[in-house]
Amino acid sequence: MPVLLRPGAITRDDIERACGLRPLSKEELTADTPRASGTLLAHYAPNAKVRLMDARQLQSALDILGRDGRNIAIYHRSPLNVTTAQLLLRRMSDEPRDVARELFGMLRNFDDWGAKLIWIETPPDTADWEGVRDRLQRAAAAG
């Protein structure tokens, strides 16, 4: 039975189409199953604390924040109403492969800028975004 140890650009659906079998997820593995590199919970974690939010939650947090956005970086897909220039805003691509390719570097750039908090808009809950969601959950796990 195939097992998807770490989601990425090749989706579970891609593997199922190619093999004719749906791979198990990492949650379905037993404790003695070999682990792939990068499967540790906090593997992608930057130094800053990462919080994942949907677009509505992100906008609500910005509304509460007001003009004080020091040391906060935001990685988002949806348009946002921002009232401060103190934030570091970076727009997330609509293409999951592009986001997967740039994510680690983006998180490191936020650290280099001095971010203490990184707010990230959670990507869509679709198969093509599974790898990105997995990496983002790992990045948020350390905080």
HELIX and SHEET records of a PDB file:
HELIX    1   1 ARG A   12  CYS A   19  1                                   8    
HELIX    2   2 LYS A   26  GLU A   28  5                                   3    
HELIX    3   3 ALA A   55  LEU A   65  1                                  11    
HELIX    4   4 PRO A   96  TRP A  113  1                                  18    
HELIX    5   5 ALA A  127  TRP A  129  5                                   3    
HELIX    6   6 GLU A  130  ALA A  141  1                                  12    
SHEET    1   A 4 LYS A  49  MET A  53  0                                        
SHEET    2   A 4 LEU A 117  GLU A 121  1                                        
SHEET    3   A 4 ILE A  72  HIS A  76  1                                        
SHEET    4   A 4 LEU A  88  ARG A  91  1                                        
END                                                                             
